[in-house]
Amino acid sequence: MKRFSILILIVTVLQMAARAQQADSAVNKKFSLHFQSTAIPQYHFDFTSPYQGNNSLLPHEPVRASLTATIFAAFKFAPHSYIVFNPELAGGKGLSKTLGIAGFPNGEIYRVGNPKPQPYIGRLYIEHRFPLSKKKEQVDNDVNQVREYTNKEYISVLAGKFSLTDFFGSSIITHDPRSQFFNWSLMGHGAWDYPANTRGYTFGAVVQAVFKSWALRYANTFVPTEANGMNLQWKPGKAIGMVWEVENTRIFYKDSAHNADIRGGIFWNKAHMGSYADAIAAPGTPDVTASRMYGRDKWGYYASYDQAVGSFHYYLKGSWNDGNNETWAFTEIDQSLSAGIQLDGDIWKRKDDKLGLAYVSNGLSELHRTYLTKGGYGFLIGDGQLNYGKEQIVELYYSLNLFKHLFISPDYQFVLHPAYNKDRGPVSIVSARLHVEF
């Protein structure tokens, strides 16, 4: 009965979204409504596994699947003022309970205990923009964006619940696991331990300044009360997340067919973290959670370069954090380098299709790897011992547009040294993503 009710809700929302898009003919609108649903089944073939720990990827297991559904509603309630509301539903199981690979292969799955679909509020925030000039541009009806003729240069202030990756560390071709690469360390910057609850959302404020081809951004947000936890807190001086970013969108090219985007960011988080050094120094098997205290921090940086030359796109990106204290929110990666390409389907006369290929290399700090070597566990990885090697992942996907709003994407990922362990793997993972959007 519950599944039937969910299906009825999805169908109803689809009909509402379709009507909204058909009626959207005026230049300026006050309301935008969109919908998405994504299902991803995944399977990995058996691999070499001479030993296992509490957080190891299992060498044998059945197909695991995830499901999400999201309503994207945006309302312009006053001049230059907007409210965004995104109720969401998510459920399913990740491979090995979403453990055993730092660059986990499914960006749509979360480390929650209950696999049944659960409704929650993903985003709910208010934004106001202060124009910096009289320059105007047309923006189309899109996800969390109303169709309007609006100021091109402005300062934006927003507050509420959101994902930091909505505004920071974005990429044209490797950002959204619902339509692009699946892997966690490809959809974002792997070493940016961005503040969020288990589902990837936080509370806070974001300030953006957009002027000509430049954008400056700053965010101040809540952090989890415990590593990868659902509850959030904000305590100045003790528990807080901050990130600064600068972006240039026209550094080399100045037309829509040949463009480039370059970004750089610095982040700094403080929380009730444990210290790897203290855990290693304690007698017995190290346990980083036993050394937790307020005021500990983690800082780092990221940078990315995206370029489009007609239907050919490529990107380069890297990120780093100090790796002194325990990973707190995203995933156990302290250094990450990645590169990839995307080909648009109009090259082979399938304009809504795309083909993507990417490579990522993830690493750990010396303290972090020593902690795992001595038998310690993080919230995501830990084999009980470690023969360290960089975790390296190659991903290949093809997004096929079956109908106007329906896409299916077969995907293959090859993981060398899962969880940084040369003794285990390599792992071959196959997936199929079914995605509908209106």
C-alpha positions in Angstrom: 0.0 0.0 0.0 2.8 2.4 0.9 4.6 1.8 -2.4 1.3 2.3 -4.3 0.8 5.6 -2.5 4.3 6.7 -3.5 3.6 5.8 -7.1 0.4 7.8 -7.1 2.2 10.8 -5.6 4.9 10.6 -8.3 2.4 10.3 -11.1 0.4 13.3 -9.8 3.5 15.5 -9.5 4.5 14.5 -13.1 1.2 15.7 -14.4 1.5 19.0 -12.5 5.0 19.6 -13.7 4.0 18.8 -17.3 1.1 21.3 -17.2 3.4 23.9 -15.6 5.9 23.6 -18.4 3.3 23.7 -21.2 1.8 26.9 -19.7 5.2 28.6 -19.4 5.1 30.9 -22.4 5.4 34.4 -20.8 8.8 36.1 -20.5 8.5 36.5 -16.7 7.0 34.0 -14.3 6.7 33.9 -10.6 6.7 30.1 -10.1 8.7 27.1 -11.3 7.9 23.5 -10.7 10.0 20.5 -11.7 10.4 16.8 -10.8 13.0 14.1 -11.0 13.1 10.4 -10.1 16.2 8.2 -10.3 16.7 4.5 -9.8 20.2 2.9 -9.8 20.7 -0.9 -9.4 24.4 -1.9 -9.0 26.3 -5.1 -9.0 30.0 -5.9 -8.5 31.7 -9.1 -9.7 33.6 -11.2 -7.2 37.1 -10.0 -6.4 40.2 -11.0 -4.4 39.6 -10.6 -0.7 42.2 -12.4 1.5 40.7 -10.7 4.7 37.9 -8.5 5.7 37.3 -5.9 8.4 34.1 -4.3 9.8 34.0 -1.7 6.9 35.2 -3.8 4.0 33.5 -4.2 0.7 32.1 -7.7 0.6 33.6 -10.0 -2.0 30.2 -11.6 -2.8 26.8 -9.9 -2.6 23.6 -9.5 -4.7 22.4 -6.5 -6.7 21.8 -3.4 -4.6 19.6 -0.5 -5.7 18.8 3.1 -4.8 15.7 5.3 -5.5 15.2 9.0 -5.2 12.3 11.4 -6.1 12.4 15.1 -5.8 10.0 18.0 -6.3 11.7 21.3 -7.2 9.5 24.3 -6.4 10.7 27.9 -6.7 8.6 31.1 -6.1 9.4 34.7 -6.7 7.4 36.3 -4.0 8.8 39.9 -4.3 11.1 41.8 -6.6 14.5 40.1 -6.4 13.3 37.7 -3.7 12.8 34.0 -4.0 11.9 30.9 -1.9 13.0 27.4 -2.9 11.3 24.3 -1.5 12.4 20.7 -2.4 10.6 17.8 -0.7 12.4 14.6 -1.4 12.1 10.8 -1.0 15.0 8.4 -0.9 15.5 4.8 -0.2 17.5 1.6 -1.1 20.7 -0.1 -0.1 24.2 0.6 -1.2 26.7 -2.2 -1.9 28.1 -3.6 1.4 25.9 -1.1 3.4 27.6 1.8 1.6 31.0 0.8 3.0 34.4 -0.3 1.6 35.2 2.2 -1.1 36.2 5.8 -0.4 35.1 6.9 -3.9 31.7 5.1 -3.5 30.2 4.1 -6.9 26.7 5.5 -6.4 26.2 9.2 -5.7 22.4 8.6 -5.1 22.8 6.4 -2.0 23.3 7.4 1.6 24.5 5.7 4.7 21.1 5.5 6.4 20.0 2.5 8.4 16.5 2.1 7.0 16.4 1.1 3.3 12.7 1.9 2.9 11.9 5.1 1.0 11.7 7.9 3.5 10.3 11.5 2.8 12.1 14.5 4.0 12.8 18.2 3.1 16.0 18.5 1.1 16.0 22.3 0.5 14.0 25.1 2.0 15.7 28.5 1.7 15.0 32.2 1.0 17.2 34.3 -1.3 17.3 38.0 -2.0 19.4 39.7 -4.7 20.7 43.2 -4.7 21.4 44.5 -8.3 24.9 45.8 -9.0 24.1 47.2 -12.4 21.2 47.7 -14.9 22.5 44.9 -17.2 19.8 42.3 -17.8 19.6 38.8 -19.2 17.0 36.2 -19.9 17.0 33.1 -17.7 14.9 30.1 -18.6 12.5 28.1 -16.4 14.8 25.4 -14.8 15.3 23.5 -11.6 14.9 25.9 -8.6 14.9 28.8 -11.1 12.0 30.9 -12.4 11.8 32.1 -16.0 12.5 35.9 -16.0 14.3 38.8 -17.4 16.6 39.6 -14.5 19.7 41.5 -13.4 23.0 40.0 -14.7 25.2 41.4 -11.9 24.1 41.2 -8.3 24.9 40.3 -4.7 22.8 37.4 -3.4 22.1 36.5 0.2 20.3 33.3 1.0 19.6 31.4 4.2 17.9 28.1 5.1 18.5 24.4 4.3 20.5 23.4 1.2 23.4 21.4 -0.1 26.7 23.3 -0.2 27.4 21.6 -3.6 24.4 23.6 -5.0 26.7 26.7 -5.0 30.3 25.6 -4.5 32.6 23.2 -6.4 30.3 22.8 -9.3 31.3 21.4 -12.7 29.6 21.5 -16.1 30.1 17.7 -16.8 30.8 16.0 -13.4 28.5 17.3 -10.8 25.1 15.5 -10.8 24.9 11.6 -10.3 21.4 11.7 -11.6 22.5 12.7 -15.1 26.4 12.5 -15.2 29.0 10.4 -13.5 27.8 8.1 -10.7 30.9 8.1 -8.4 31.1 10.2 -5.2 34.6 11.4 -5.9 33.6 12.5 -9.5 30.4 14.3 -8.6 32.3 16.6 -6.3 35.7 17.4 -4.9 36.7 14.2 -3.0 38.9 15.8 -0.4 36.4 18.6 0.4 34.8 17.3 3.6 31.8 19.6 3.0 29.5 20.0 6.0 26.3 18.1 5.6 24.0 15.5 7.3 24.0 11.9 6.1 21.8 12.9 3.2 24.0 15.7 2.0 22.1 18.8 3.3 22.9 21.4 5.9 21.6 24.7 7.4 23.3 28.0 6.9 23.8 31.1 4.9 25.5 31.8 1.5 26.6 35.2 0.1 27.4 35.5 -3.6 28.7 38.4 -5.6 28.3 38.0 -9.4 29.9 40.7 -11.6 30.8 40.5 -15.2 32.6 37.1 -15.6 33.5 36.8 -12.0 31.8 35.3 -9.0 32.8 35.3 -5.3 31.0 33.1 -2.8 31.1 32.5 1.0 29.1 30.1 3.2 28.8 29.7 6.9 27.0 26.4 7.9 26.1 23.9 10.5 28.2 20.7 10.9 27.1 17.2 12.0 27.2 16.5 15.7 29.0 13.2 15.0 30.9 11.9 11.9 28.5 11.4 9.0 25.6 11.9 11.4 22.0 13.1 10.7 21.9 15.8 13.4 23.5 19.2 12.9 24.9 21.9 15.1 26.4 25.4 15.0 28.6 26.6 17.8 30.9 29.6 17.0 34.5 28.7 17.8 33.6 25.0 18.4 31.4 23.6 15.6 31.1 25.5 12.3 31.8 25.1 8.6 33.1 27.8 6.2 34.0 27.8 2.5 35.2 30.6 0.2 35.2 30.3 -3.6 36.2 32.4 -6.6 35.0 31.6 -10.2 35.7 33.0 -13.7 33.4 31.8 -16.5 35.1 33.5 -19.5 38.8 33.4 -18.8 39.7 32.1 -22.3 36.6 32.0 -24.6 33.7 34.4 -25.0 31.0 32.5 -26.8 28.6 29.7 -25.9 30.2 27.1 -28.1 33.7 27.7 -26.8 33.8 28.5 -23.1 35.8 27.7 -20.0 35.1 27.8 -16.3 37.7 27.9 -13.6 37.1 27.7 -9.8 39.1 27.6 -6.7 38.0 27.3 -3.1 39.3 27.1 0.5 37.4 25.4 3.3 37.7 25.2 7.0 35.6 23.1 9.4 35.5 22.9 13.2 33.7 20.1 15.0 33.8 17.6 17.9 36.5 15.6 15.9 38.9 12.9 16.9 42.6 13.1 16.3 44.4 10.4 14.3 47.7 11.2 16.1 46.1 10.8 19.5 44.3 7.6 18.5 47.6 6.1 17.2 49.5 7.1 20.4 46.9 5.4 22.7 47.5 1.8 23.7 45.8 -1.1 21.8 43.9 -0.9 18.6 43.4 2.8 17.7 39.9 4.3 17.9 39.7 7.9 16.7 36.2 8.4 18.2 37.7 8.0 21.7 39.8 11.1 21.2 37.0 13.5 20.1 36.9 17.0 21.5 35.5 20.4 20.4 37.7 22.9 18.6 39.5 20.4 16.3 39.5 21.5 12.7 40.1 20.4 9.1 41.1 22.7 6.3 41.9 22.3 2.7 41.4 23.6 -0.8 40.0 22.6 -4.2 40.4 23.8 -7.8 38.8 22.8 -11.1 38.9 23.7 -14.8 36.1 22.9 -17.3 36.2 23.6 -21.0 33.8 23.1 -23.8 34.8 23.2 -27.5 31.5 22.7 -29.3 30.3 19.2 -28.4 33.5 18.1 -26.7 34.0 18.9 -23.0 36.7 18.1 -20.6 37.6 18.8 -17.0 40.6 18.7 -14.6 40.2 19.0 -10.9 42.0 18.4 -7.6 41.4 18.8 -3.9 43.4 18.4 -0.6 42.8 18.5 3.1 45.3 18.3 6.0 44.1 14.8 7.1 45.1 15.4 10.8 41.6 14.9 12.3 38.9 12.4 11.4 36.8 12.7 8.3 33.5 14.3 9.5 30.9 14.6 6.8 31.5 13.4 3.2 34.0 10.6 2.6 37.4 9.4 3.6 39.6 11.1 1.0 42.4 13.5 1.9 43.8 14.1 -1.6 42.1 13.6 -5.0 43.0 14.3 -8.6 40.6 13.7 -11.5 40.2 14.2 -15.2 37.5 13.4 -17.7 35.7 14.0 -21.0 32.2 14.2 -22.2 31.0 13.9 -25.8 27.5 15.3 -26.7 25.3 13.0 -28.8 24.8 15.5 -31.6 28.2 14.3 -32.9 26.5 11.0 -33.8 23.0 12.6 -34.4 21.6 11.8 -31.0 21.5 15.4 -29.6 20.2 14.5 -26.1 22.6 11.6 -25.5 26.1 11.9 -24.0 29.1 9.7 -23.4 31.4 10.3 -20.4 34.8 8.8 -19.4 36.7 9.8 -16.2 39.6 8.8 -14.0 40.2 9.7 -10.4 43.0 9.0 -7.9 42.3 9.3 -4.2 44.8 9.3 -1.4 45.1 9.6 2.4 47.3 11.6 4.7 50.2 9.8 6.5 48.4 9.9 9.8 45.1 8.6 8.3 46.8 5.7 6.5 48.9 4.8 9.7 45.6 4.8 11.7 44.0 2.3 9.2 47.2 0.2 9.0 47.1 -0.3 12.8 43.5 -1.6 12.6 41.5 1.6 13.1 38.2 2.3 11.5 36.6 5.3 10.0 32.8 5.7 9.3 33.2 4.5 5.7 36.4 2.3 5.4 38.6 0.0 7.4 39.7 -3.5 6.5 41.3 -4.2 9.9 44.8 -3.8 8.3 46.2 -2.0 5.3 48.7 -2.4 2.5 48.4 1.2 1.3 48.0 2.2 -2.3 46.1 5.0 -4.0 42.5 4.2 -4.7 42.1 4.6 -8.4 38.8 4.6 -10.3 37.9 4.7 -14.0 34.2 5.3 -14.9 32.5 5.0 -18.3 28.8 5.8 -18.9 26.4 6.4 -21.7 23.2 8.4 -21.2 20.6 7.4 -23.7 17.5 9.6 -24.1 14.7 7.0 -24.6 11.9 9.6 -24.8 11.6 13.3 -24.2 11.9 13.1 -20.4 13.2 9.6 -19.9 16.9 8.5 -19.8 18.7 5.2 -19.2 22.4 5.1 -18.5 24.5 1.9 -18.5 27.7 2.5 -16.4 30.9 0.6 -15.7 33.4 1.4 -12.9 36.8 -0.2 -12.3 38.2 0.3 -8.8 41.9 -0.5 -8.1 42.9 -0.7 -4.4 39.4 -0.3 -2.9 39.7 1.6 0.4 43.4 2.1 -0.4 44.2 -1.5 0.1 46.6 -3.3 -2.4 45.7 -6.7 -0.9 42.0 -6.4 -2.0 40.4 -6.1 -5.4 40.4 -4.9 -8.1 36.6 -4.5 -8.3 34.4 -4.3 -11.4 31.0 -2.6 -10.9 28.2 -2.4 -13.4 25.1 -0.2 -13.0 22.1 1.0 -14.9 20.5 4.4 -14.1 16.8 5.1 -15.0 16.1 8.8 -14.7 13.0 10.8 -15.5 12.8 14.6 -15.3 10.2 17.3 -16.1 
